[in-house]
Amino acid sequence: MSWEAIAGLASAIITLAGLNIGALKWLLERHQQAILRDGARWSEIERGLYELRASLPLEYVRREDWIRFSGTLDAKLDAMREEMREEIAILKERLYG
């Protein structure tokens, strides 16, 4: 084997190694950018979730609370209706009785 062949083989190996190192560097940079981009997305999702958790109690009524409110409102309406019936009965008695 001649020195020229050895030099050519060595330069080919060095060139392939350089290409592989360059490709690995490019892949790692691309991976790092993807991680940063995903981190930003996760931050946005977390911020949205925290905003939702903060605003939910202002906009949402629990089922038990609504049932209690509805029961109270129904009781008040029933009491008003009963009072109106009594008043109407008194008026009927005055007018016709």
C-alpha positions in Angstrom: 0.0 0.0 0.0 1.4 3.4 -0.9 1.4 6.5 1.1 -1.0 8.2 -1.3 -3.6 5.4 -0.8 -3.2 5.7 3.0 -3.5 9.5 2.8 -6.6 9.2 0.6 -8.2 6.6 3.0 -7.4 8.8 6.0 -8.8 11.9 4.4 -12.0 9.9 3.5 -12.3 8.7 7.1 -11.8 12.2 8.4 -14.3 13.6 6.0 -16.9 11.0 7.0 -16.2 11.6 10.6 -16.6 15.4 10.1 -19.9 14.8 8.2 -21.1 12.6 11.0 -20.1 15.1 13.7 -21.8 17.9 11.7 -25.0 15.9 11.3 -25.0 15.0 15.0 -24.5 18.7 15.9 -27.4 19.7 13.6 -29.6 17.0 15.1 -28.8 18.1 18.7 -29.5 21.8 17.9 -32.8 20.8 16.2 -33.7 18.7 19.3 -32.8 21.6 21.6 -35.0 24.0 19.6 -37.9 21.5 19.7 -37.5 21.2 23.5 -37.6 25.0 23.8 -40.7 25.2 21.6 -42.5 22.5 23.5 -41.6 24.2 26.8 -43.1 27.4 25.5 -46.3 25.5 24.5 -46.5 23.8 27.9 -46.1 27.2 29.6 -49.0 28.5 27.6 -51.1 25.5 28.5 -50.3 25.8 32.2 -51.1 29.5 32.1 -54.4 28.8 30.4 -55.2 26.1 33.0 -54.4 28.5 35.9 -56.6 31.2 34.3 -59.4 28.6 33.9 -59.1 27.5 37.5 -59.2 31.1 38.7 -62.3 32.0 36.6 -64.2 28.8 37.1 -65.6 29.6 40.5 -66.9 32.9 39.2 -68.8 31.4 36.3 -69.7 27.9 37.5 -72.3 26.9 40.1 -72.1 23.6 41.8 -75.1 21.3 41.5 -75.7 21.2 45.2 -75.6 25.0 45.4 -78.0 25.4 42.5 -80.4 22.9 44.1 -80.3 24.7 47.4 -80.8 28.1 45.7 -83.6 26.7 43.6 -85.3 25.2 46.7 -85.1 28.5 48.5 -86.5 30.4 45.5 -89.3 28.0 45.1 -90.2 28.3 48.8 -90.3 32.1 48.6 -92.5 31.9 45.5 -94.8 29.5 47.2 -95.1 31.8 50.2 -95.8 34.8 47.9 -98.5 32.8 46.1 -100.1 31.8 49.4 -100.1 35.4 50.5 -101.6 36.5 47.2 -104.3 33.9 47.6 -105.1 35.1 51.1 -105.3 38.7 49.9 -107.5 37.7 46.9 -109.8 35.8 49.2 -110.1 38.8 51.5 -110.9 41.0 48.5 -113.5 38.6 47.2 -115.1 38.5 50.7 -115.2 42.3 50.8 -116.6 42.6 47.3 -119.1 39.7 47.2 -119.6 38.8 50.8 
